[in-house]
Amino acid sequence: MIRYTLILFFIAFVGCQTNAQQANVNKESLLNDLKILAADAMEGRKVGTPGSEKAQAYLKKRFRQIGLKSYYKDFEQSFIVRGKGVEATNLVAFIAGKSNKVIVICAHYDHLGKRNGKIYNGADDNASGTAALLQFATYFSKHPPQHTIIFAALDAEESGLKGAKHFVKNLPVPVERIILNVNMDMISRNEQKELYACGTYHYPFLKPYIKKIAQQSSINLLMGHDQPSLGYSNWTNSSDHSAFHAKGIPFIYFGVEDHEAYHTAEDEFEGIMPTFYVQATRTILDFIILADKQLDAIAAQKQKASKK
């Protein structure tokens, strides 16, 4: 009897281990995507430049390799950046779920381009979030989600969140179907191993889900940077999640605090912290998996909150 119980325990343990491995991120692929996007060949990925076009070509190739579906021709949602007169391109893909509820996962792929003869490669800002986006798409292509997930690599964030604003004004699905936005912007380096989840001040019903993921995370997942009265920087409108928030779509923005390489030519691949980056990516993926499982409850809480 004891032997039989031990066998059952072993089978259950192996099963849990297998599930954990399946939910994990591919470190080699993650770092390779980041390295390619942050390479000099991409010329800083500034909106409307040949470097941006190279980044777009790479991302579309990866979308096709993963097997994502598109609402548009070749994933492209193009628009003109007002005031600059340049064409920008959001790259939008999706994996269909069993319901019509939607999670939008986004990360901006543009950066600052060339300045004073130097290339601003933006490894952390935001090749890191974009490479993580590809990992999440890869995971859900192998583990189909319960609900539809849109993967949006957004352009022109550095020009005033223009890509996100255009996307939200021209959604590929009705706005009422979108229950949650998850945005990543700068997630690959922090000396204290701290990753912030911003948004629970505005959408407190999301706090229990962040707390649950924080308990199992190997890094310090913290909440904050979304309440002005606390005396530190408010990130509510600092990145692409702002456009979703303005539309009444609940968001969680994952990011690190500014570091010495922020918006400098020193934001290079060599400056990221690979172990922290992998752990941060896994932590965000764990949250998305949980949100997908609990999206019906989140939708009900969102509706209840909107009536107050």
BALOBA-1460 file (C-alpha; in Angstrom, 3 decimals):
// residues 308
<rec num="1" residu="m" x="0.000" y="0.000" z="0.000"/>
<rec num="2" residu="i" x="2.810" y="2.376" z="0.897"/>
<rec num="3" residu="r" x="4.666" y="1.437" z="-2.278"/>
<rec num="4" residu="y" x="1.514" y="2.041" z="-4.358"/>
<rec num="5" residu="t" x="1.010" y="5.442" z="-2.707"/>
<rec num="6" residu="l" x="4.614" y="6.379" z="-3.423"/>
<rec num="7" residu="i" x="4.190" y="5.400" z="-7.068"/>
<rec num="8" residu="l" x="1.105" y="7.597" z="-7.362"/>
<rec num="9" residu="f" x="2.972" y="10.452" z="-5.699"/>
<rec num="10" residu="f" x="5.877" y="10.029" z="-8.104"/>
<rec num="11" residu="i" x="3.545" y="10.062" z="-11.112"/>
<rec num="12" residu="a" x="1.835" y="13.206" z="-9.847"/>
<rec num="13" residu="f" x="5.210" y="14.835" z="-9.144"/>
<rec num="14" residu="v" x="6.530" y="14.054" z="-12.607"/>
<rec num="15" residu="g" x="3.316" y="15.366" z="-14.099"/>
<rec num="16" residu="c" x="3.716" y="18.659" z="-12.233"/>
<rec num="17" residu="q" x="7.321" y="18.906" z="-13.317"/>
<rec num="18" residu="t" x="6.340" y="18.284" z="-16.936"/>
<rec num="19" residu="n" x="3.714" y="21.011" z="-16.786"/>
<rec num="20" residu="a" x="6.249" y="23.410" z="-15.279"/>
<rec num="21" residu="q" x="8.707" y="22.670" z="-18.067"/>
<rec num="22" residu="q" x="6.035" y="23.171" z="-20.702"/>
<rec num="23" residu="a" x="5.126" y="26.561" z="-19.236"/>
<rec num="24" residu="n" x="8.738" y="27.691" z="-19.182"/>
<rec num="25" residu="v" x="10.385" y="30.064" z="-21.623"/>
<rec num="26" residu="n" x="13.150" y="29.101" z="-24.014"/>
<rec num="27" residu="k" x="16.165" y="31.050" z="-22.749"/>
<rec num="28" residu="e" x="18.209" y="30.589" z="-25.909"/>
<rec num="29" residu="s" x="15.396" y="31.721" z="-28.198"/>
<rec num="30" residu="l" x="14.453" y="34.632" z="-25.930"/>
<rec num="31" residu="l" x="17.995" y="35.995" z="-25.774"/>
<rec num="32" residu="n" x="18.559" y="35.420" z="-29.479"/>
<rec num="33" residu="d" x="15.460" y="37.437" z="-30.411"/>
<rec num="34" residu="l" x="16.543" y="40.261" z="-28.127"/>
<rec num="35" residu="k" x="20.094" y="40.227" z="-29.462"/>
<rec num="36" residu="i" x="18.925" y="40.407" z="-33.073"/>
<rec num="37" residu="l" x="16.439" y="43.212" z="-32.408"/>
<rec num="38" residu="a" x="19.073" y="45.202" z="-30.490"/>
<rec num="39" residu="a" x="21.846" y="44.687" z="-33.050"/>
<rec num="40" residu="d" x="23.484" y="47.577" z="-34.926"/>
<rec num="41" residu="a" x="21.973" y="46.184" z="-38.126"/>
<rec num="42" residu="m" x="18.534" y="47.358" z="-36.903"/>
<rec num="43" residu="e" x="19.892" y="50.916" z="-36.637"/>
<rec num="44" residu="g" x="17.953" y="51.686" z="-33.482"/>
<rec num="45" residu="r" x="14.539" y="50.777" z="-34.955"/>
<rec num="46" residu="k" x="13.345" y="54.390" z="-35.191"/>
<rec num="47" residu="v" x="9.886" y="54.769" z="-36.706"/>
<rec num="48" residu="g" x="9.885" y="55.310" z="-40.459"/>
<rec num="49" residu="t" x="13.523" y="54.284" z="-41.026"/>
<rec num="50" residu="p" x="15.188" y="51.387" z="-42.879"/>
<rec num="51" residu="g" x="16.131" y="49.994" z="-39.447"/>
<rec num="52" residu="s" x="12.484" y="49.874" z="-38.491"/>
<rec num="53" residu="e" x="11.692" y="48.024" z="-41.711"/>
<rec num="54" residu="k" x="14.367" y="45.457" z="-40.876"/>
<rec num="55" residu="a" x="12.858" y="44.944" z="-37.447"/>
<rec num="56" residu="q" x="9.410" y="44.561" z="-38.999"/>
<rec num="57" residu="a" x="10.694" y="41.951" z="-41.435"/>
<rec num="58" residu="y" x="12.248" y="39.966" z="-38.608"/>
<rec num="59" residu="l" x="9.137" y="40.114" z="-36.450"/>
<rec num="60" residu="k" x="6.865" y="39.068" z="-39.311"/>
<rec num="61" residu="k" x="9.168" y="36.146" z="-40.042"/>
<rec num="62" residu="r" x="8.979" y="35.088" z="-36.400"/>
<rec num="63" residu="f" x="5.178" y="35.461" z="-36.370"/>
<rec num="64" residu="r" x="4.975" y="33.152" z="-39.385"/>
<rec num="65" residu="q" x="7.388" y="30.640" z="-37.820"/>
<rec num="66" residu="i" x="5.248" y="30.526" z="-34.696"/>
<rec num="67" residu="g" x="2.133" y="30.035" z="-36.811"/>
<rec num="68" residu="l" x="0.163" y="33.082" z="-35.727"/>
<rec num="69" residu="k" x="-2.926" y="34.309" z="-37.554"/>
<rec num="70" residu="s" x="-3.416" y="37.855" z="-38.801"/>
<rec num="71" residu="y" x="-6.290" y="40.312" z="-39.030"/>
<rec num="72" residu="y" x="-4.404" y="42.237" z="-41.710"/>
<rec num="73" residu="k" x="-2.316" y="41.551" z="-44.768"/>
<rec num="74" residu="d" x="1.041" y="40.256" z="-43.535"/>
<rec num="75" residu="f" x="0.231" y="41.369" z="-39.955"/>
<rec num="76" residu="e" x="0.595" y="45.063" z="-40.893"/>
<rec num="77" residu="q" x="-1.594" y="47.794" z="-39.414"/>
<rec num="78" residu="s" x="-0.067" y="50.878" z="-41.025"/>
<rec num="79" residu="f" x="-0.652" y="54.531" z="-40.203"/>
<rec num="80" residu="i" x="0.937" y="57.960" z="-40.589"/>
<rec num="81" residu="v" x="2.559" y="59.633" z="-37.614"/>
<rec num="82" residu="r" x="1.088" y="63.099" z="-37.519"/>
<rec num="83" residu="g" x="3.625" y="65.880" z="-37.266"/>
<rec num="84" residu="k" x="6.354" y="63.656" z="-38.653"/>
<rec num="85" residu="g" x="4.780" y="62.610" z="-41.924"/>
<rec num="86" residu="v" x="6.303" y="59.140" z="-41.731"/>
<rec num="87" residu="e" x="4.605" y="55.807" z="-42.135"/>
<rec num="88" residu="a" x="4.531" y="53.600" z="-39.077"/>
<rec num="89" residu="t" x="3.497" y="49.976" z="-38.753"/>
<rec num="90" residu="n" x="1.966" y="48.035" z="-35.914"/>
<rec num="91" residu="l" x="2.344" y="44.285" z="-36.306"/>
<rec num="92" residu="v" x="-0.731" y="42.479" z="-35.028"/>
<rec num="93" residu="a" x="-1.301" y="38.717" z="-34.735"/>
<rec num="94" residu="f" x="-3.567" y="36.475" z="-32.733"/>
<rec num="95" residu="i" x="-4.327" y="32.985" z="-31.474"/>
<rec num="96" residu="a" x="-8.040" y="32.221" z="-31.342"/>
<rec num="97" residu="g" x="-9.509" y="30.923" z="-28.106"/>
<rec num="98" residu="k" x="-12.713" y="29.098" z="-27.310"/>
<rec num="99" residu="s" x="-14.548" y="32.293" z="-26.301"/>
<rec num="100" residu="n" x="-14.926" y="35.746" z="-27.777"/>
<rec num="101" residu="k" x="-13.177" y="37.382" z="-24.810"/>
<rec num="102" residu="v" x="-9.757" y="38.830" z="-25.611"/>
<rec num="103" residu="i" x="-6.453" y="39.573" z="-23.899"/>
<rec num="104" residu="v" x="-4.183" y="42.019" z="-25.745"/>
<rec num="105" residu="i" x="-0.465" y="41.545" z="-25.076"/>
<rec num="106" residu="c" x="1.682" y="44.359" z="-26.402"/>
<rec num="107" residu="a" x="5.214" y="45.693" z="-26.492"/>
<rec num="108" residu="h" x="6.650" y="48.495" z="-28.602"/>
<rec num="109" residu="y" x="9.480" y="47.522" z="-30.905"/>
<rec num="110" residu="d" x="10.609" y="51.014" z="-31.964"/>
<rec num="111" residu="h" x="13.429" y="52.957" z="-30.342"/>
<rec num="112" residu="l" x="15.418" y="56.157" z="-30.932"/>
<rec num="113" residu="g" x="17.484" y="55.311" z="-34.013"/>
<rec num="114" residu="k" x="20.734" y="57.206" z="-34.598"/>
<rec num="115" residu="r" x="21.837" y="60.349" z="-32.776"/>
<rec num="116" residu="n" x="25.128" y="62.220" z="-33.146"/>
<rec num="117" residu="g" x="26.700" y="59.295" z="-34.969"/>
<rec num="118" residu="k" x="25.711" y="56.764" z="-32.321"/>
<rec num="119" residu="i" x="23.166" y="53.966" z="-32.612"/>
<rec num="120" residu="y" x="20.620" y="53.819" z="-29.821"/>
<rec num="121" residu="n" x="19.876" y="50.096" z="-29.887"/>
<rec num="122" residu="g" x="17.352" y="50.013" z="-27.055"/>
<rec num="123" residu="a" x="18.077" y="46.504" z="-25.797"/>
<rec num="124" residu="d" x="16.044" y="46.966" z="-22.635"/>
<rec num="125" residu="d" x="13.840" y="49.670" z="-24.166"/>
<rec num="126" residu="n" x="12.178" y="47.754" z="-25.679"/>
<rec num="127" residu="a" x="13.752" y="44.845" z="-27.508"/>
<rec num="128" residu="s" x="13.307" y="43.066" z="-24.176"/>
<rec num="129" residu="g" x="9.518" y="43.373" z="-24.169"/>
<rec num="130" residu="t" x="9.283" y="42.527" z="-27.860"/>
<rec num="131" residu="a" x="11.350" y="39.356" z="-27.503"/>
<rec num="132" residu="a" x="9.181" y="38.352" z="-24.536"/>
<rec num="133" residu="l" x="6.102" y="38.885" z="-26.706"/>
<rec num="134" residu="l" x="7.489" y="36.315" z="-29.148"/>
<rec num="135" residu="q" x="8.014" y="33.856" z="-26.293"/>
<rec num="136" residu="f" x="4.435" y="34.233" z="-25.143"/>
<rec num="137" residu="a" x="3.156" y="33.704" z="-28.669"/>
<rec num="138" residu="t" x="5.288" y="30.576" z="-28.940"/>
<rec num="139" residu="y" x="3.955" y="29.222" z="-25.645"/>
<rec num="140" residu="f" x="0.292" y="29.735" z="-26.510"/>
<rec num="141" residu="s" x="0.776" y="28.312" z="-29.991"/>
<rec num="142" residu="k" x="1.702" y="25.058" z="-28.245"/>
<rec num="143" residu="h" x="-0.763" y="25.417" z="-25.354"/>
<rec num="144" residu="p" x="-3.937" y="26.890" z="-26.860"/>
<rec num="145" residu="p" x="-5.506" y="29.535" z="-24.611"/>
<rec num="146" residu="q" x="-9.078" y="29.428" z="-23.395"/>
<rec num="147" residu="h" x="-9.631" y="32.946" z="-24.699"/>
<rec num="148" residu="t" x="-8.355" y="34.780" z="-27.773"/>
<rec num="149" residu="i" x="-4.972" y="36.430" z="-27.340"/>
<rec num="150" residu="i" x="-3.835" y="39.295" z="-29.571"/>
<rec num="151" residu="f" x="-0.095" y="39.892" z="-29.844"/>
<rec num="152" residu="a" x="0.653" y="43.498" z="-30.842"/>
<rec num="153" residu="a" x="4.188" y="44.685" z="-31.577"/>
<rec num="154" residu="l" x="3.543" y="48.408" z="-31.584"/>
<rec num="155" residu="d" x="5.409" y="51.160" z="-33.416"/>
<rec num="156" residu="a" x="6.014" y="54.851" z="-32.621"/>
<rec num="157" residu="e" x="5.853" y="54.563" z="-28.826"/>
<rec num="158" residu="e" x="8.850" y="56.854" z="-28.581"/>
<rec num="159" residu="s" x="6.943" y="59.411" z="-30.691"/>
<rec num="160" residu="g" x="4.138" y="59.796" z="-28.173"/>
<rec num="161" residu="l" x="2.525" y="56.354" z="-27.912"/>
<rec num="162" residu="k" x="1.239" y="56.827" z="-31.461"/>
<rec num="163" residu="g" x="1.128" y="53.116" z="-32.323"/>
<rec num="164" residu="a" x="-0.943" y="52.228" z="-29.273"/>
<rec num="165" residu="k" x="-3.286" y="55.147" z="-29.823"/>
<rec num="166" residu="h" x="-3.839" y="54.124" z="-33.439"/>
<rec num="167" residu="f" x="-4.380" y="50.496" z="-32.471"/>
<rec num="168" residu="v" x="-6.987" y="51.362" z="-29.836"/>
<rec num="169" residu="k" x="-8.807" y="53.673" z="-32.261"/>
<rec num="170" residu="n" x="-8.803" y="50.933" z="-34.905"/>
<rec num="171" residu="l" x="-9.279" y="47.740" z="-32.922"/>
<rec num="172" residu="p" x="-9.568" y="44.518" z="-34.932"/>
<rec num="173" residu="v" x="-12.286" y="43.301" z="-32.531"/>
<rec num="174" residu="p" x="-15.100" y="45.136" z="-30.698"/>
<rec num="175" residu="v" x="-13.762" y="46.975" z="-27.653"/>
<rec num="176" residu="e" x="-16.212" y="45.269" z="-25.293"/>
<rec num="177" residu="r" x="-14.544" y="41.943" z="-26.062"/>
<rec num="178" residu="i" x="-11.172" y="43.122" z="-24.765"/>
<rec num="179" residu="i" x="-11.006" y="42.296" z="-21.062"/>
<rec num="180" residu="l" x="-7.350" y="42.927" z="-20.296"/>
<rec num="181" residu="n" x="-4.220" y="44.555" z="-21.693"/>
<rec num="182" residu="v" x="-0.757" y="43.327" z="-20.676"/>
<rec num="183" residu="n" x="2.065" y="45.649" z="-21.690"/>
<rec num="184" residu="m" x="5.821" y="45.079" z="-21.354"/>
<rec num="185" residu="d" x="8.333" y="47.897" z="-21.637"/>
<rec num="186" residu="m" x="11.841" y="47.449" z="-20.180"/>
<rec num="187" residu="i" x="11.981" y="44.110" z="-18.364"/>
<rec num="188" residu="s" x="15.574" y="42.880" z="-18.737"/>
<rec num="189" residu="r" x="17.725" y="44.627" z="-16.131"/>
<rec num="190" residu="n" x="17.421" y="45.611" z="-12.488"/>
<rec num="191" residu="e" x="20.124" y="45.294" z="-9.848"/>
<rec num="192" residu="q" x="17.595" y="44.552" z="-7.090"/>
<rec num="193" residu="k" x="15.792" y="41.943" z="-9.198"/>
<rec num="194" residu="e" x="12.657" y="44.075" z="-9.021"/>
<rec num="195" residu="l" x="9.913" y="43.996" z="-11.618"/>
<rec num="196" residu="y" x="6.906" y="46.268" z="-11.188"/>
<rec num="197" residu="a" x="3.314" y="45.456" z="-12.068"/>
<rec num="198" residu="c" x="1.627" y="48.804" z="-12.586"/>
<rec num="199" residu="g" x="-2.156" y="49.115" z="-12.811"/>
<rec num="200" residu="t" x="-3.663" y="47.596" z="-9.686"/>
<rec num="201" residu="y" x="-4.358" y="51.037" z="-8.195"/>
<rec num="202" residu="h" x="-6.748" y="51.740" z="-11.066"/>
<rec num="203" residu="y" x="-8.022" y="48.148" z="-11.298"/>
<rec num="204" residu="p" x="-7.803" y="46.744" z="-7.753"/>
<rec num="205" residu="f" x="-9.619" y="43.546" z="-8.746"/>
<rec num="206" residu="l" x="-6.395" y="42.526" z="-10.519"/>
<rec num="207" residu="k" x="-4.349" y="42.765" z="-7.316"/>
<rec num="208" residu="p" x="-5.048" y="39.196" z="-6.052"/>
<rec num="209" residu="y" x="-3.745" y="37.745" z="-9.316"/>
<rec num="210" residu="i" x="-0.510" y="39.744" z="-9.090"/>
<rec num="211" residu="k" x="-0.090" y="38.723" z="-5.443"/>
<rec num="212" residu="k" x="-0.499" y="35.068" z="-6.344"/>
<rec num="213" residu="i" x="2.149" y="35.261" z="-9.064"/>
<rec num="214" residu="a" x="4.472" y="37.254" z="-6.796"/>
<rec num="215" residu="q" x="4.396" y="34.448" z="-4.228"/>
<rec num="216" residu="q" x="5.738" y="31.939" z="-6.732"/>
<rec num="217" residu="s" x="8.104" y="34.241" z="-8.617"/>
<rec num="218" residu="s" x="11.870" y="33.923" z="-8.331"/>
<rec num="219" residu="i" x="12.231" y="37.708" z="-8.605"/>
<rec num="220" residu="n" x="10.728" y="40.571" z="-6.616"/>
<rec num="221" residu="l" x="7.396" y="41.300" z="-8.286"/>
<rec num="222" residu="l" x="6.110" y="44.537" z="-6.813"/>
<rec num="223" residu="m" x="3.013" y="46.658" z="-7.312"/>
<rec num="224" residu="g" x="3.118" y="50.426" z="-7.598"/>
<rec num="225" residu="h" x="4.124" y="53.378" z="-9.764"/>
<rec num="226" residu="d" x="0.464" y="54.028" z="-10.485"/>
<rec num="227" residu="q" x="-0.696" y="56.047" z="-7.458"/>
<rec num="228" residu="p" x="0.388" y="59.718" z="-7.498"/>
<rec num="229" residu="s" x="-0.028" y="60.266" z="-3.764"/>
<rec num="230" residu="l" x="2.757" y="57.834" z="-2.859"/>
<rec num="231" residu="g" x="5.450" y="60.294" z="-3.875"/>
<rec num="232" residu="y" x="7.246" y="58.395" z="-6.632"/>
<rec num="233" residu="s" x="6.903" y="58.399" z="-10.396"/>
<rec num="234" residu="n" x="3.489" y="57.557" z="-11.817"/>
<rec num="235" residu="w" x="3.706" y="55.226" z="-14.818"/>
<rec num="236" residu="t" x="-0.004" y="55.268" z="-15.673"/>
<rec num="237" residu="n" x="0.618" y="57.179" z="-18.903"/>
<rec num="238" residu="s" x="4.275" y="56.325" z="-19.458"/>
<rec num="239" residu="s" x="3.898" y="53.584" z="-22.077"/>
<rec num="240" residu="d" x="1.442" y="51.981" z="-24.484"/>
<rec num="241" residu="h" x="-0.965" y="50.728" z="-21.800"/>
<rec num="242" residu="s" x="-2.041" y="54.371" z="-21.424"/>
<rec num="243" residu="a" x="-4.114" y="54.173" z="-24.611"/>
<rec num="244" residu="f" x="-5.964" y="51.100" z="-23.322"/>
<rec num="245" residu="h" x="-6.560" y="52.727" z="-19.935"/>
<rec num="246" residu="a" x="-8.035" y="55.798" z="-21.662"/>
<rec num="247" residu="k" x="-10.495" y="53.459" z="-23.370"/>
<rec num="248" residu="g" x="-11.503" y="51.857" z="-20.082"/>
<rec num="249" residu="i" x="-9.630" y="48.613" z="-20.736"/>
<rec num="250" residu="p" x="-7.959" y="47.262" z="-17.574"/>
<rec num="251" residu="f" x="-4.185" y="46.936" z="-17.856"/>
<rec num="252" residu="i" x="-1.129" y="45.578" z="-16.132"/>
<rec num="253" residu="y" x="2.141" y="47.151" z="-17.216"/>
<rec num="254" residu="f" x="5.303" y="45.211" z="-16.398"/>
<rec num="255" residu="g" x="8.544" y="47.170" z="-16.281"/>
<rec num="256" residu="v" x="11.643" y="48.082" z="-14.318"/>
<rec num="257" residu="e" x="12.665" y="51.428" z="-12.935"/>
<rec num="258" residu="d" x="14.912" y="53.643" z="-15.067"/>
<rec num="259" residu="h" x="18.608" y="52.766" z="-15.053"/>
<rec num="260" residu="e" x="21.741" y="54.565" z="-16.146"/>
<rec num="261" residu="a" x="21.478" y="53.271" z="-19.722"/>
<rec num="262" residu="y" x="17.872" y="54.431" z="-20.222"/>
<rec num="263" residu="h" x="17.584" y="56.405" z="-23.476"/>
<rec num="264" residu="t" x="21.338" y="56.353" z="-24.027"/>
<rec num="265" residu="a" x="23.542" y="54.618" z="-26.578"/>
<rec num="266" residu="e" x="24.670" y="52.327" z="-23.746"/>
<rec num="267" residu="d" x="21.379" y="50.416" z="-23.705"/>
<rec num="268" residu="e" x="23.004" y="47.435" z="-25.379"/>
<rec num="269" residu="f" x="22.505" y="43.671" z="-25.316"/>
<rec num="270" residu="e" x="25.657" y="43.309" z="-23.198"/>
<rec num="271" residu="g" x="24.021" y="45.389" z="-20.464"/>
<rec num="272" residu="i" x="20.990" y="43.228" z="-19.847"/>
<rec num="273" residu="m" x="20.848" y="40.756" z="-16.958"/>
<rec num="274" residu="p" x="20.051" y="37.407" z="-18.632"/>
<rec num="275" residu="t" x="19.034" y="35.496" z="-15.507"/>
<rec num="276" residu="f" x="16.761" y="38.282" z="-14.285"/>
<rec num="277" residu="y" x="15.339" y="38.726" z="-17.788"/>
<rec num="278" residu="v" x="14.418" y="35.069" z="-18.143"/>
<rec num="279" residu="q" x="12.871" y="35.071" z="-14.671"/>
<rec num="280" residu="a" x="10.925" y="38.265" z="-15.424"/>
<rec num="281" residu="t" x="9.645" y="36.843" z="-18.686"/>
<rec num="282" residu="r" x="8.559" y="33.656" z="-16.933"/>
<rec num="283" residu="t" x="6.815" y="35.669" z="-14.219"/>
<rec num="284" residu="i" x="4.832" y="37.663" z="-16.779"/>
<rec num="285" residu="l" x="3.948" y="34.479" z="-18.652"/>
<rec num="286" residu="d" x="2.694" y="32.948" z="-15.401"/>
<rec num="287" residu="f" x="0.426" y="35.971" z="-14.929"/>
<rec num="288" residu="i" x="-0.944" y="35.718" z="-18.472"/>
<rec num="289" residu="i" x="-1.637" y="31.991" z="-18.036"/>
<rec num="290" residu="l" x="-3.479" y="32.746" z="-14.792"/>
<rec num="291" residu="a" x="-5.389" y="35.652" z="-16.364"/>
<rec num="292" residu="d" x="-6.474" y="33.432" z="-19.258"/>
<rec num="293" residu="k" x="-7.813" y="30.844" z="-16.799"/>
<rec num="294" residu="q" x="-9.597" y="33.507" z="-14.726"/>
<rec num="295" residu="l" x="-10.723" y="35.828" z="-17.538"/>
<rec num="296" residu="d" x="-14.425" y="35.173" z="-17.023"/>
<rec num="297" residu="a" x="-14.074" y="36.269" z="-13.389"/>
<rec num="298" residu="i" x="-11.965" y="39.274" z="-14.422"/>
<rec num="299" residu="a" x="-14.609" y="40.237" z="-16.990"/>
<rec num="300" residu="a" x="-17.319" y="40.116" z="-14.325"/>
<rec num="301" residu="q" x="-15.188" y="42.214" z="-11.963"/>
<rec num="302" residu="k" x="-14.459" y="44.698" z="-14.767"/>
<rec num="303" residu="q" x="-18.166" y="45.068" z="-15.497"/>
<rec num="304" residu="k" x="-18.995" y="45.513" z="-11.831"/>
<rec num="305" residu="a" x="-16.296" y="48.164" z="-11.415"/>
<rec num="306" residu="s" x="-17.465" y="50.096" z="-14.489"/>
<rec num="307" residu="k" x="-20.940" y="50.498" z="-12.963"/>
<rec num="308" residu="k" x="-19.629" y="52.210" z="-9.836"/>
